[in-house]
Amino acid sequence: MNHSKKILFVFALLACYCISNAQFHLGVKVGTNLTKIDGKSFNEEFKFNYLAGAFAEIGAGKKFSVNPELLFSQTTATVSDNYNDPLHPFSTSQTKAKLNYLSIPILLDYKLAGPLHLQAGPQFSIATSKDKTLLQEGGDAFTSGDFSFVAGIQLKVMKFRVSGRYVAGMSNINDINKSEKWKSQAIQVAVGFAIF
């Protein structure tokens, strides 16, 4: 069993435990998604993007809950002048990458003090579309999935949620040349509202 499956299994057990002690909330959220792709082929600056989706809170007791989410998000990056692979060339017009993802973070939430909560857990993402301006030899330059680790904080005030988190890509999303690793990074700030 690989690492991602082990992590998913542990969080699934936690979710089952929390569901059995049902304290359940469901809501929606929107926010900003500052993203970049690490790798010598891309510029280092973060790009401004968006995220939107839904979240659930499945609690157990006063301190812990499991928070699965379903998010639509976007990642953009610019090819740097350092890209130099004659076997897999980009044309001069193919300088930008835009990827749309459907992401499923499964976060363990711990109430630290008052409205302040800590959150951490895995995130599984599937590329729903990839901008066709960044191709190599007629094929997509990026893999169709990404596995990440998420950590951050959240403020809960009545039905309102304000969160900030860091997302570190753990998998290589380079589908051209596996010898060069491309990994995603994101800083996310979002607001949410618990419908019930």
Rosetta blueprint (number, residue, H / E / L):
1 M L
2 N L
3 H H
4 S H
5 K H
6 K H
7 I H
8 L H
9 F H
10 V H
11 F H
12 A H
13 L H
14 L H
15 A H
16 C H
17 Y H
18 C H
19 I H
20 S H
21 N L
22 A L
23 Q E
24 F E
25 H E
26 L E
27 G E
28 V E
29 K E
30 V E
31 G E
32 T E
33 N E
34 L E
35 T E
36 K E
37 I E
38 D E
39 G L
40 K L
41 S L
42 F E
43 N L
44 E L
45 E L
46 F L
47 K E
48 F E
49 N E
50 Y E
51 L E
52 A E
53 G E
54 A E
55 F E
56 A E
57 E E
58 I E
59 G E
60 A E
61 G L
62 K L
63 K L
64 F E
65 S E
66 V E
67 N E
68 P E
69 E E
70 L E
71 L E
72 F E
73 S E
74 Q E
75 T E
76 T E
77 A E
78 T E
79 V E
80 S L
81 D L
82 N L
83 Y L
84 N L
85 D L
86 P L
87 L L
88 H L
89 P L
90 F L
91 S L
92 T L
93 S L
94 Q L
95 T L
96 K E
97 A E
98 K E
99 L E
100 N E
101 Y E
102 L E
103 S E
104 I E
105 P E
106 I E
107 L E
108 L E
109 D E
110 Y E
111 K E
112 L E
113 A E
114 G L
115 P L
116 L E
117 H E
118 L E
119 Q E
120 A E
121 G E
122 P E
123 Q E
124 F E
125 S E
126 I E
127 A E
128 T E
129 S E
130 K E
131 D L
132 K L
133 T L
134 L L
135 L E
136 Q E
137 E L
138 G L
139 G E
140 D E
141 A L
142 F E
143 T L
144 S L
145 G E
146 D E
147 F E
148 S E
149 F E
150 V E
151 A E
152 G E
153 I E
154 Q E
155 L E
156 K E
157 V E
158 M L
159 K L
160 F E
161 R E
162 V E
163 S E
164 G E
165 R E
166 Y E
167 V E
168 A E
169 G E
170 M L
171 S L
172 N L
173 I L
174 N E
175 D L
176 I L
177 N L
178 K L
179 S L
180 E L
181 K L
182 W L
183 K E
184 S E
185 Q E
186 A E
187 I E
188 Q E
189 V E
190 A E
191 V E
192 G E
193 F E
194 A E
195 I L
196 F L
